[in-house]
């Protein structure tokens, strides 16, 4: 089964609202894992796992909201350009 089909099936099976709530939960779990690393805990494996969960949910969010990848890529490019500009100004 294609990955997008798996995402679509999850949305159909559990419902949009449940998957939106799950996305929030997964992002919170990643936040929590990152916070634990600030306290000196060696939890890189947990962070990797939570990143994977968040990436899966981000893909579902794009399907739920009908967002095409090129639109995300355009915004990423713009934001990376702005970041580059800011970083260049820091060096100046």
Long-range contacts (C-beta under 8 A, 24 or more apart in sequence): 3-59, 4-59, 4-63, 7-56, 7-59, 7-60, 7-63, 8-63, 10-60, 11-60, 11-63, 11-64, 16-64, 19-57, 19-60, 19-64, 20-61, 20-64, 22-57, 23-54, 23-57, 23-58, 23-60, 23-61, 26-50, 26-53, 26-54, 26-56, 26-57, 27-54, 27-57, 29-53, 30-54
